[in-house]
Amino acid sequence: MLELLQVGISTPQGPLLAGLDARIGAGEVLVVRGPSGSGKSSLLAWLCGTLPAPLAGHGTVRLDGRDVTRLPTAQRRIGILFQDDLLFPHVSVLENLLFALPPGPAAARRAQAQAALEEAGLAGYGPRAPHTLSGGQRARVALLRALLAQPRALLLDEPFSRLDAALRVRFRAQVFERLRAQGIPALLVTHDPQDAPSGARQVQLGPTDAGDTA
């Protein structure tokens, strides 16, 4: 479970958001919506430990009951998936996946990465350069890389917004299915209500409201 307790983000000019409380269970997706400038991306950056100065976050973040608020980014085990796939262009698809895997025997790590590609319908794509892949293929590789890092929670920052309509529907379904299967709580930032899973709880950020709604 991912828990946010009285979370807020401040700027030198004043509060950006305040008093956010939310609890996200295993395999659940909580949707965060709000106008530009309401603090959505800043919230995600603070949760994964990358909020830049002069912005400041406060409150408590618990992951599976453990307070991770002040841990370094690498120790939080909170992954993030962005609008852009952010694959490393100078290495192969397989090497992108190997970067995410925990240390271990080289053969076992390669086998795990290859198995992930096969499961995603990308068997044989390991040696290819990222720029040779389609947008949908790159999106799938980015998702695999995020999940192979074994996150205990996943943040989704508009990851579907740059895909065409048909691909967007398929990729959304793949993401939510994997989150449910692996029991990973997720927080999804989106401007498009169609990106939200059916029946998902939503948080609306704005000048007067940062509450968790059913």
Buried (B, 14 or more C-beta within 10 A) or exposed (E): BBBBBEBBBBEEEEBBBBEBBBBBEBBBBBBBBBEEEBBBBBBBBBBBBEBEEEBBBEBBBBBEEEEBBEBEEEEBBBBBBBBBBBBEEEBBBBBBBBBBBEEEEEEEBBEBBBEBBEEBEBEEBBEBEBEEBEEBBBBBBBBBBBBBBEBBBBBBBBBBBBBEEEBBBEBBEBBBEBBBEEEBBBBBBBEEEEBBBEEBBBBBBEEEEBEBEE
